[in-house]
Amino acid sequence: MEQPKYPPEARRARVEGVVILEATVTAEGTVDKVKVISGPPMLTAAAVEALTHRKYEPTYLNGQAVPVILTARISFSLSGTPR
């Protein structure tokens, strides 16, 4: 899974943290209807952007692909990055 792009303003401000998102994954496996549950405001847009570009395997119920709701935890850390 690809890491989200660290927002430049958050990097400059040394903001780190975890963003919790709730999203619907469609029957086709695409992400739809993302809702921010918690996280540093400077990081939420990047987390939503990263999640909406992910592709999931469809979930099947009785042989039919169905939408599901998932909770995603996206971490942002500056450790190991140049200052």
LINPE-V500189 format. One record per residue. OMEGA is omega in degrees with one decimal (none if undefined). Layout:
omega = [OMEGA,OMEGA]
This chain:
omega = [-177.8,178.6,176.9,176.2,179.7,179.2,-178.1,-179.5,176.9,177.6,179.6,-179.2,179.1,179.8,175.3,175.2,-178.5,175.8,177.4,-178.3,171.2,-176.9,172.6,172.0,-176.6,177.1,178.3,178.7,177.4,-177.9,-177.6,173.2,179.7,178.9,176.9,177.2,178.8,176.6,178.2,-177.9,-179.3,-176.1,-171.9,-179.0,178.9,178.5,178.2,179.1,-179.4,-177.9,-177.4,178.6,178.4,177.4,-178.8,171.5,178.4,174.2,-177.6,175.1,-177.6,176.9,-179.2,172.8,-177.1,174.3,177.1,175.2,178.4,173.1,-179.0,178.2,-178.3,-176.7,174.7,-179.2,178.8,-178.9,-179.6,178.4,178.9,179.1,none]
